[in-house]
Amino acid sequence: MRKYVMMGVQGSGKGTQSELLCGDLDMVHISVGDIFRWHVQHHTKLGAQVRRTMNAGELIGDDLVEAVVRDRLHDHDWNFGFVIDGFPRNGRQAEFFMETYDIDGVVHLEIPDHEVRRRVLSRRLCPNCGMDYNLIADRPKVEGCCDICGHELITRPDDTPEALDARLRDYHEKTRPVLELFRRKEVVHDVDARPAPDEVQAAIRKVLGLPPSS
Ligand SMILES: [Zn+2]
């Protein structure tokens, strides 16, 4: 059984790389962000709690994240292993996680902040059908218009340079102690996240000693 943690700032391709890694290796991708989104969409009790927190302009607390992850891991549909992203969020959680699950490896996707800015600030969204675009990698056929429904594309309200800088600062501040703890246990593999997704994936599998994607 393989157990990995995927770490990286927003825009580093963490979700994409986790999916690619799970694909042919029968591992389960546990994305904390996706779990929260699911609860909000399905109007669960937890979803209501998440929505209240976000409406109040606050970040979802580490304790709530931890409870959700514990729940998810208890579901035990990960017989061949898992790749988790969005957790752990602090040193204490990292310690607990290492001890409980005997993590095989931590992939740290490295990407300079200026590249994150370039990637994130080029994102566009169709407010009508929810389709995501990216002016660098995934341009709409007609500038400013959704390929699917033709609606005008918008920038996400929280994708301003100021909001992004705040998120980057918060990420670095929170992640540093987690990475340091994992580094002391010698499980961290730094991978350059700048190349194309398939090249990054190949590099990840190489450092983890896994077979190439089939
Ligand atoms: Zn659309």
Boltz pocket constraint, residues with backbone or C-beta under 6 A from the ligand:
constraints:
  - pocket:
      binder: B
      contacts: [[A, 126], [A, 127], [A, 128], [A, 129], [A, 130], [A, 131], [A, 146], [A, 147], [A, 148], [A, 149], [A, 150], [A, 151]]
      max_distance: 6.0
